[in-house]
Every structure is written in structure tokens, then in C-alpha cells.
Amino acid sequence: MTTPDNESFRDTIGTLTEDGSRKWVFPKKPSGKFYDYRKWVSYVLLAFFLLAPFVKINGNQFLMFNILERRFNIFGFPFWPQDFYLFVLSMLIGVIFIALFTVAFGRIFCGWICPQTIFMEMVFRRIEYWIDGDRGAQMRLDRQEWNAEKIRKRALKWSVFLLISFIIANVFLAYLIGSDKVIQYVLDGPFDHLGTFFPLLIFTAVFYFVFAWFREQVCIIACPYGRLQGVLLDNKSIVVAYDHKRGEGENGRKKFRKGEDRQALGFGDCIDCFQCVNVCPTGIDIRNGTQLECVNCTACIDECDHIMESINLPKGLIRYASEENIELKKKFEFTPRLKGYSAVLIILTGILLGMLLLRNDVEARILRLPGQLYEHKDNNIISNVFTYKLINKTTNDIEEVSFKLRKNNGEIKMVSSEKTFIVPAQGLAEGTLFIELPQKELSGDKNKLMIEVYSGDNLIETTTVNFLGPRSYN
């Protein structure tokens, strides 16, 4: 079965040639209202990305994802391995939040917020425009022989790209191991920390590869989000869309001719100038409808509005619109599907906030030493040996820490000679203790005891333990 020419775009992605090789995309430099908005959003997000690992709240790094030590900071809240369920819940909220906005507004996250798009379009691509020129100049330079001009421009561009990739790699490393360590490693010099310096070079190479060569292929091939939107989008989702009813008319598109009455001739407002294609960073034709490659960057909206304005036709031929809006002129409505996502998001956010408010700054775990039974002592005293581990989630030392039994007349004895100890800031203290109880206090072979943890006279945590005693026979 042969495929009509106007449907051939469905057979392959826009960055491949007919023989299957890579077709390099040379997008025209965008300009316009939406591009200006995106620039300001990008500046804010770039500042956030670069500063977030170096900003601290109550001594905690604002954002940190230390996978090796299983320590995470999100918006200044520290998450330890014991808090992993909170971290998973916060990530789940993020996924649902993105899904909600995808259902409502399509791939708006990709075009406006995604770090890949921001760095590619607002940093690396703008440097390329500055060095190589706009679309036409870049295409001529690409076809040009390797003369002095091409070598100079390529060397300058690749060097700047490499420098920026190295800076991004350092910031990325600060998210992983902490900004304090990265600053200290920089001050000490790379040769004192080769175990970290080599991964830094690998990160630099990866970022350079992505932004200098792989580019839009990340969004088209590597990122699963583009495929996810095929499940989430429906005809009510607002996306960057071409108004085919207005653009095609009864007789299709036609090149612009001054003074011609296009409407009387049955032609649409699209003049087939291909500027929306030339400006697209993924090389697609938005007039073919919503496609996997479209990242909703709005460059085609700005370019089409400029063309329409120059030929005295109404703007908005390409705009944010839903399929229902184009076909039936329906306005956006808050559908039951959106209400469902919103309800789940609100419930999970409420649960997370409640858990964060109820979470203690100190977590105590006291466990009976494996393999050890109880011990008889004088005066009918039964003794059990336990190990304890206290985790301090704050940035201050917790001093004069001690244990007390609640509702029991027994005694807690530390293995160390000190009666109190210190739990270091964002650290842990561990050791061994004995709990001794009169046998008359026991109700059988298994007894649940409540242990209180104090810092001086302040109760900071409570925990329970299982205490073994002699089995009673009736």
C-alpha cells in the first residue's frame, strides 16, 4: 500500500533523511512575544538550577540528591534512608503534577521548564547564533570547506560549549555529593581528589555530547515523556496547534500574492512559507498536527504571528488550542479527568505535609542484640542487652542524651561509662545498653517496653522494644 505524500511524515521522525541518516536541524533564531516570555522564565530557572545546591536553609542544602549516602534534601527538608517513603511520596507528587499539566496543557513542561530545553535553546543555541549566525549562515558554514574561518568558528564554539559543560558538571556534582564538598575539592585541587575528578570529567563529556551533538534527539529518542503524552493527551488538551480549518480553507494552502482575495478563491490563510518548519528546533511541520517531536516551545507561534501580521491577516493561525477548540470552537473546561488528577494531587500533598509536620528531628531505634537471650541476676533481676542507633536530622548537635523507661521500675545501663552522650549534627550515635527489670514486672516471655529519649530534661523521642523474660507456666 502506498502512502500519500502528505502522510509520509508518519513513517519516520523529522530528523532522519530518506536513507536513515541523521538530518541536522538548523532552526531559525526565534523571536516574538512567547520567546520573550520563555527567556524570562528560563533566566529564573537557570538561576535556580545554578544556585539551589549552594543555598542553605537551617544549615541544610536546599536541594541535594546524595544517592551514594542515601541522603536527600528537598527544599531544605532532609530525607534520610529511614525517610525514604517520604522521598518516594514527594517524587510521586511531582509525577502526578506533571501528568495533570500534560492532560490540561500538553507538553508545556518540555517547552518551558525542562532543563534540557532551557540549556539547549537558551544557552547553547544562543551561543551558536552568536558565533555561527542564523539558520542560513549556519547551513552555509556547514557546507563550507575547512578553511580558516570555519576552523576558527568551530574551535571557538566547541571550546565555549566545553567550558559551559564543565560548569554544569560541577553544579550537577554539587547536587550529588553536596556543595561544601565540591567547593573544598576545588580549593584543594583536582589531584587531591582524583576519585571525584574523573567522574566530573565523565559528566562534562556527557553534557558536551548531549548539547553539542545529540541535542533534540534527547527529546525525540531518549526521553520517555514524549511517548507518555500520547497516553495523557486527549482532544480537550491545550497544545501548540495549527488551525487547519482556517489555514486550509476549502482548496488548501496557497502562496501569498499581493492583492489577491484568498477567501473568495477558497484558499486558507496558510501561505505555505515554511517559516514554522524552519524555526522548529526539532524540525517538524506543526501543520501535520500534534506529533511526538513537538515540545510546545511556541517558536512556530511567534513566527507564524509575524508572517500573518506582515500580510495583514489575523494572528493565531498557530496558537495554544485544543482539538475541540479548533473543530467546535469549545473553550477549555475542567474535565472530570482533570478533577480526578487534582483530587489525587491534593490528597497526596496533604498526606506529605502531615507526615513532614509529624516527623521528629531525631529518630531512635533500639533493638535486642540478635542471638542473645535474657540473663538472670541477683534479686530476681532479668537483663536484656540491646543496641541503639540515634539519627540526628538537624544541623545542631544534640547534647546530654539519655534513656529512661516509661511505666516500669527497671533500670537502663549504658555499656560506656558515660551516662549521657552527644548525637552529632546530621549524624548518628550508636552503642549498646542493658535493660534490667525485676521479674515481678514481667507478664511472660515477651514484654513490650516504652523507652523515652531525653536531651537534658527535654523529651525528644519515644520508641518501643521487646524484652524477653522467663516463660510463665500456669
C-alpha positions as CSV (number, residue, x, y, z in Angstrom):
1,M,0.0,0.0,0.0
2,T,1.4,3.4,-0.9
3,T,1.3,6.3,1.5
4,P,0.2,9.7,0.2
5,D,2.8,12.4,0.2
6,N,1.1,14.4,2.8
7,E,1.1,11.4,5.2
8,S,4.8,10.4,4.7
9,F,5.8,12.3,7.9
10,R,4.1,9.4,9.9
11,D,6.7,6.9,8.6
12,T,9.8,8.5,10.2
13,I,10.9,11.2,12.6
14,G,11.7,14.6,11.3
15,T,15.5,14.4,12.0
16,L,16.1,11.4,9.6
17,T,16.8,11.5,5.9
18,E,15.2,9.0,3.4
19,D,18.3,6.8,3.7
20,G,18.1,6.8,7.5
21,S,21.0,9.0,8.3
22,R,20.9,12.0,10.7
23,K,19.4,15.2,9.3
24,W,21.0,18.0,11.2
25,V,18.5,20.7,12.3
26,F,19.4,24.3,11.7
27,P,16.5,26.2,13.3
28,K,15.9,29.8,12.6
29,K,16.5,32.1,15.5
30,P,13.1,32.6,17.1
31,S,11.7,36.0,18.2
32,G,8.4,37.2,19.4
33,K,6.1,37.6,22.4
34,F,6.3,34.0,23.6
35,Y,10.0,33.7,23.1
36,D,10.5,36.8,25.3
37,Y,8.3,35.2,28.0
38,R,10.3,32.0,27.7
39,K,13.6,33.9,28.1
40,W,12.5,35.4,31.4
41,V,11.2,32.0,32.7
42,S,14.5,30.4,31.6
43,Y,16.6,33.1,33.3
44,V,14.8,32.4,36.6
45,L,15.1,28.6,36.2
46,L,18.8,28.8,35.2
47,A,19.5,30.9,38.3
48,F,17.5,28.4,40.4
49,F,19.5,25.4,38.9
50,L,22.8,27.1,39.4
51,L,22.2,28.4,42.9
52,A,20.0,25.7,44.5
53,P,22.8,23.4,45.7
54,F,24.6,26.4,47.2
55,V,21.7,27.8,49.1
56,K,21.1,26.5,52.7
57,I,18.0,26.6,54.9
58,N,18.7,25.9,58.6
59,G,22.1,24.6,57.6
60,N,20.6,22.1,55.1
61,Q,21.4,22.3,51.4
62,F,18.3,23.5,49.5
63,L,18.4,20.6,47.0
64,M,20.7,17.6,47.3
65,F,20.3,14.0,45.9
66,N,23.2,12.1,47.5
67,I,22.4,8.7,46.2
68,L,25.6,7.1,47.5
69,E,25.0,8.0,51.1
70,R,21.2,7.9,50.6
71,R,20.7,11.4,51.9
72,F,18.3,13.8,50.1
73,N,17.4,17.4,50.7
74,I,14.3,18.8,49.1
75,F,13.5,22.4,49.6
76,G,15.7,22.4,52.7
77,F,14.0,19.3,54.3
78,P,16.5,16.5,54.9
79,F,15.4,13.0,54.0
80,W,17.4,10.0,55.4
81,P,17.2,6.4,54.5
82,Q,14.5,6.0,57.2
83,D,12.5,8.7,55.4
84,F,12.7,7.1,52.0
85,Y,8.9,6.7,52.0
86,L,8.6,10.5,52.2
87,F,11.0,10.9,49.3
88,V,9.1,8.4,47.2
89,L,5.8,10.2,48.1
90,S,7.3,13.6,47.1
91,M,8.5,12.2,43.8
92,L,5.1,10.6,43.1
93,I,3.5,14.0,43.7
94,G,5.9,15.5,41.2
95,V,4.9,12.9,38.6
96,I,1.2,13.5,39.1
97,F,1.7,17.2,39.0
98,I,3.4,16.9,35.6
99,A,0.7,14.4,34.4
100,L,-2.0,16.9,35.4
101,F,-0.5,19.7,33.5
102,T,0.1,17.4,30.5
103,V,-3.6,16.4,30.4
104,A,-4.5,20.1,30.6
105,F,-1.8,21.9,28.6
106,G,0.1,19.2,26.7
107,R,3.9,19.1,26.7
108,I,4.2,22.6,28.2
109,F,6.8,21.2,30.8
110,C,9.1,20.4,27.9
111,G,9.0,23.7,26.2
112,W,9.1,26.0,29.3
113,I,10.6,24.2,32.3
114,C,12.7,21.1,31.2
115,P,16.4,21.7,31.9
116,Q,17.3,20.0,28.6
117,T,15.2,22.6,26.6
118,I,16.4,25.5,28.7
119,F,20.1,24.8,28.4
120,M,19.8,23.8,24.7
121,E,17.6,26.7,23.5
122,M,18.6,29.5,25.9
123,V,22.3,28.8,26.4
124,F,24.0,26.6,23.8
125,R,21.7,27.6,20.8
126,R,22.1,31.3,21.6
127,I,25.9,30.9,21.7
128,E,25.7,29.2,18.4
129,Y,23.7,32.0,16.9
130,W,26.3,34.5,18.3
131,I,29.2,32.6,16.8
132,D,27.9,30.9,13.6
133,G,25.0,33.2,12.7
134,D,21.3,32.5,12.0
135,R,19.9,29.5,10.1
136,G,21.2,30.5,6.6
137,A,24.7,31.3,7.9
138,Q,24.9,28.0,9.8
139,M,23.9,26.0,6.8
140,R,26.5,27.7,4.6
141,L,29.1,27.2,7.3
142,D,28.2,23.5,7.5
143,R,28.7,23.1,3.7
144,Q,31.8,25.2,3.7
145,E,35.3,23.6,3.4
146,W,37.6,23.6,6.4
147,N,39.2,26.9,5.8
148,A,40.5,29.4,8.4
149,E,37.0,30.9,9.1
150,K,35.4,27.6,9.7
151,I,38.2,26.3,11.9
152,R,38.2,29.5,14.0
153,K,34.4,29.4,14.5
154,R,34.2,25.7,15.3
155,A,37.1,25.9,17.7
156,L,35.6,28.9,19.5
157,K,32.1,27.3,19.7
158,W,33.3,23.9,20.8
159,S,35.6,25.5,23.4
160,V,32.8,27.6,24.9
161,F,30.5,24.5,24.8
162,L,33.1,22.5,26.7
163,L,33.6,25.2,29.3
164,I,29.8,25.5,30.0
165,S,29.5,21.7,30.1
166,F,32.3,21.7,32.7
167,I,30.5,24.3,34.8
168,I,27.2,22.3,34.5
169,A,29.0,19.2,35.6
170,N,30.4,20.9,38.7
171,V,26.9,22.1,39.6
172,F,25.5,18.7,38.9
173,L,28.1,17.2,41.2
174,A,27.1,19.6,43.9
175,Y,23.6,18.2,43.8
176,L,25.0,14.7,44.2
177,I,27.7,15.0,46.9
178,G,27.0,18.4,48.4
179,S,28.2,21.9,47.6
180,D,30.5,22.1,50.6
181,K,32.5,19.1,49.3
182,V,32.6,20.4,45.8
183,I,33.9,23.8,46.9
184,Q,36.5,22.1,49.1
185,Y,37.6,19.9,46.3
186,V,38.0,22.9,44.0
187,L,40.1,24.7,46.7
188,D,42.3,21.6,47.2
189,G,42.9,21.0,43.5
190,P,41.9,18.1,41.3
191,F,44.9,15.9,42.0
192,D,44.0,15.6,45.7
193,H,40.6,14.1,44.8
194,L,41.1,12.0,41.6
195,G,38.3,9.7,42.6
196,T,35.9,12.6,42.2
197,F,37.7,14.4,39.4
198,F,37.4,11.5,36.9
199,P,33.6,11.3,37.4
200,L,33.5,15.1,36.9
201,L,35.2,14.7,33.5
202,I,32.8,12.0,32.6
203,F,29.8,14.2,33.5
204,T,31.4,17.0,31.4
205,A,31.8,14.7,28.4
206,V,28.2,13.6,28.7
207,F,26.8,17.1,28.9
208,Y,29.0,18.2,26.0
209,F,27.8,15.2,23.9
210,V,24.2,16.0,24.7
211,F,24.3,19.7,23.9
212,A,26.9,19.8,21.1
213,W,25.8,16.7,19.1
214,F,22.8,14.7,20.4
215,R,20.7,17.8,21.0
216,E,17.0,17.4,20.0
217,Q,17.4,13.7,19.8
218,V,17.2,13.6,23.6
219,C,13.6,14.8,23.4
220,I,12.7,12.6,20.4
221,I,14.5,9.4,21.2
222,A,15.8,9.2,24.8
223,C,13.1,11.0,26.8
224,P,10.0,8.8,27.6
225,Y,7.9,11.8,28.3
226,G,7.1,12.4,24.6
227,R,5.6,8.9,24.4
228,L,3.8,9.3,27.7
229,Q,1.9,12.3,26.3
230,G,0.3,10.0,23.7
231,V,-1.5,8.4,26.6
232,L,-2.3,11.5,28.6
233,L,-3.4,13.9,25.8
234,D,-7.0,14.0,24.5
235,N,-9.0,16.3,22.2
236,K,-9.5,18.7,25.1
237,S,-5.8,19.2,25.9
238,I,-4.5,22.6,25.1
239,V,-1.4,22.2,22.9
240,V,0.5,24.2,20.3
241,A,-1.8,23.6,17.4
242,Y,-2.3,24.7,13.8
243,D,-5.8,25.8,13.0
244,H,-6.3,23.6,9.9
245,K,-9.9,24.8,9.3
246,R,-8.7,28.4,8.9
247,G,-5.3,27.6,7.4
248,E,-6.5,25.1,4.7
249,G,-9.9,26.6,3.7
250,E,-11.8,24.7,1.0
251,N,-9.0,24.5,-1.5
252,G,-5.9,24.1,0.7
253,R,-2.9,26.4,1.1
254,K,-1.5,28.8,-1.5
255,K,1.5,31.0,-1.8
256,F,0.8,34.7,-1.0
257,R,0.0,37.1,-3.8
258,K,-0.5,40.7,-3.0
259,G,-4.0,42.0,-3.7
260,E,-5.4,38.5,-4.1
261,D,-8.7,37.7,-2.4
262,R,-7.8,34.3,-0.9
263,Q,-11.1,33.8,0.8
264,A,-13.1,34.3,-2.4
265,L,-10.9,31.8,-4.1
266,G,-11.4,29.3,-1.3
267,F,-7.9,29.2,-0.1
268,G,-6.9,29.2,3.6
269,D,-4.7,31.7,5.4
270,C,-1.6,29.5,5.4
271,I,0.7,30.8,2.7
272,D,3.0,27.8,2.8
273,C,6.0,29.9,3.7
274,F,7.5,27.0,5.8
275,Q,8.8,29.5,8.4
276,C,7.1,27.5,11.1
277,V,9.2,24.5,10.0
278,N,12.4,26.5,9.7
279,V,12.1,27.8,13.2
280,C,11.2,24.5,14.8
281,P,14.1,23.1,17.0
282,T,13.0,19.5,16.3
283,G,12.5,20.0,12.5
284,I,8.8,19.1,12.3
285,D,5.9,20.6,10.4
286,I,3.3,21.6,13.0
287,R,0.7,21.7,10.3
288,N,0.7,17.9,10.4
289,G,-0.9,18.0,13.8
290,T,0.3,17.0,17.3
291,Q,3.5,14.9,17.0
292,L,5.8,13.2,19.4
293,E,8.7,15.5,18.4
294,C,6.8,18.7,19.4
295,V,8.0,20.1,22.7
296,N,5.5,23.0,22.7
297,C,8.3,25.6,22.6
298,T,6.0,28.2,20.9
299,A,8.6,29.2,18.3
300,C,6.2,28.4,15.5
301,I,3.5,30.6,17.1
302,D,5.8,33.6,17.2
303,E,7.0,33.0,13.6
304,C,3.5,32.5,12.2
305,D,2.1,35.5,14.0
306,H,4.9,37.6,12.5
307,I,4.1,36.3,9.0
308,M,0.3,36.9,9.4
309,E,1.0,40.4,10.7
310,S,3.2,41.2,7.7
311,I,0.4,40.2,5.2
312,N,-2.4,41.8,7.1
313,L,-4.1,38.6,8.2
314,P,-5.3,37.8,11.8
315,K,-2.7,36.3,14.1
316,G,-3.3,33.0,15.8
317,L,-3.2,30.6,12.9
318,I,-0.9,28.6,15.1
319,R,-1.7,29.0,18.8
320,Y,-2.4,27.4,22.1
321,A,-5.6,25.5,21.4
322,S,-7.3,22.1,21.9
323,E,-8.7,20.0,19.1
324,E,-12.2,20.7,20.3
325,N,-11.5,24.4,20.2
326,I,-10.4,24.3,16.6
327,E,-13.1,21.9,15.4
328,L,-16.1,23.0,17.6
329,K,-14.9,26.4,19.0
330,K,-15.3,25.0,22.5
331,K,-13.5,26.8,25.3
332,F,-11.3,25.0,27.9
333,E,-13.2,23.2,30.6
334,F,-12.2,21.5,33.8
335,T,-13.0,17.9,32.8
336,P,-13.7,15.0,35.2
337,R,-10.3,13.6,34.3
338,L,-8.6,16.8,35.4
339,K,-10.7,16.8,38.6
340,G,-9.6,13.3,39.3
341,Y,-5.9,14.1,38.9
342,S,-6.3,17.3,41.0
343,A,-8.0,15.4,43.8
344,V,-5.2,12.8,43.9
345,L,-2.6,15.5,43.9
346,I,-4.3,17.4,46.7
347,I,-4.7,14.3,48.8
348,L,-1.1,13.2,48.4
349,T,0.2,16.7,49.1
350,G,-1.9,16.8,52.3
351,I,-0.5,13.4,53.4
352,L,3.1,14.6,52.7
353,L,2.6,17.8,54.6
354,G,1.1,15.9,57.5
355,M,4.0,13.5,57.6
356,L,6.5,16.3,57.4
357,L,4.9,18.1,60.3
358,L,4.7,14.9,62.4
359,R,8.2,13.8,61.6
360,N,10.7,14.1,64.6
361,D,14.1,15.7,64.3
362,V,15.5,12.6,66.0
363,E,14.9,9.0,65.1
364,A,15.7,6.3,67.7
365,R,16.0,2.6,67.0
366,I,16.6,0.2,69.9
367,L,16.8,-3.5,69.0
368,R,17.6,-6.5,71.1
369,L,21.0,-8.0,70.3
370,P,20.4,-10.9,67.9
371,G,21.0,-14.4,69.3
372,Q,21.0,-13.2,72.9
373,L,18.5,-14.4,75.5
374,Y,17.7,-12.9,78.8
375,E,20.1,-13.2,81.8
376,H,19.2,-13.9,85.5
377,K,20.8,-11.6,88.0
378,D,20.7,-11.3,91.8
379,N,17.5,-10.3,93.5
380,N,15.3,-11.8,90.7
381,I,16.5,-9.2,88.1
382,I,16.2,-10.1,84.4
383,S,18.6,-8.4,82.0
384,N,18.4,-8.0,78.2
385,V,21.1,-6.5,76.0
386,F,20.2,-4.0,73.2
387,T,21.9,-2.0,70.6
388,Y,20.7,1.6,69.9
389,K,21.1,3.9,67.0
390,L,20.0,7.6,67.1
391,I,19.9,9.7,64.0
392,N,20.0,13.5,64.2
393,K,18.3,15.1,61.3
394,T,19.1,18.6,62.4
395,T,22.1,20.8,61.8
396,N,22.9,21.2,65.5
397,D,24.5,18.7,68.0
398,I,22.0,17.1,70.4
399,E,23.7,17.0,73.8
400,E,23.1,15.2,77.1
401,V,21.2,12.4,75.6
402,S,19.9,9.7,77.9
403,F,17.3,6.9,78.1
404,K,14.5,6.3,80.6
405,L,11.9,3.6,81.0
406,R,8.3,4.6,81.0
407,K,5.8,2.8,83.4
408,N,8.5,0.3,84.5
409,N,10.6,0.3,87.7
410,G,13.6,-1.2,85.9
411,E,16.9,0.4,85.0
412,I,18.8,1.2,81.8
413,K,22.6,0.8,82.0
414,M,24.9,2.1,79.3
415,V,27.9,-0.1,78.3
416,S,30.1,3.1,78.2
417,S,31.0,4.7,81.5
418,E,29.2,8.0,80.5
419,K,25.6,8.3,81.5
420,T,24.9,10.8,78.7
421,F,26.2,11.2,75.2
422,I,26.1,13.6,72.2
423,V,24.4,12.9,68.8
424,P,26.3,14.9,66.2
425,A,24.6,17.3,63.7
426,Q,23.2,15.4,60.7
427,G,24.9,12.3,62.1
428,L,24.2,9.3,64.2
429,A,25.2,7.8,67.6
430,E,25.2,4.1,68.3
431,G,26.1,1.8,71.1
432,T,25.0,-0.9,73.4
433,L,22.9,-0.8,76.6
434,F,21.3,-3.2,79.1
435,I,17.8,-3.0,80.4
436,E,17.2,-4.7,83.8
437,L,13.8,-5.4,85.2
438,P,12.5,-7.2,88.4
439,Q,10.9,-10.5,87.3
440,K,7.7,-9.5,89.0
441,E,7.4,-6.6,86.4
442,L,7.2,-9.2,83.6
443,S,4.0,-10.7,82.3
444,G,5.5,-13.5,80.4
445,D,8.3,-14.3,78.0
446,K,7.6,-11.4,75.7
447,N,7.1,-7.9,77.1
448,K,6.8,-4.6,75.3
449,L,8.6,-1.7,76.9
450,M,8.4,2.0,76.1
451,I,11.7,3.9,76.2
452,E,11.9,7.7,76.3
453,V,14.9,9.6,74.8
454,Y,15.8,12.8,76.6
455,S,18.1,15.7,75.8
456,G,18.7,17.1,79.2
457,D,15.2,17.4,80.6
458,N,13.5,17.6,77.2
459,L,11.8,14.5,75.8
460,I,12.8,14.3,72.1
461,E,11.7,10.8,71.1
462,T,10.0,7.6,72.2
463,T,10.4,4.1,71.0
464,T,9.4,0.6,71.9
465,V,11.4,-2.6,72.5
466,N,10.6,-6.3,73.0
467,F,12.0,-7.6,76.3
468,L,12.5,-11.3,76.9
469,G,11.9,-13.0,80.2
470,P,11.3,-16.4,81.6
471,R,8.2,-18.2,80.3
472,S,5.4,-18.3,82.9
473,Y,3.6,-21.6,83.4
474,N,0.1,-21.7,84.9
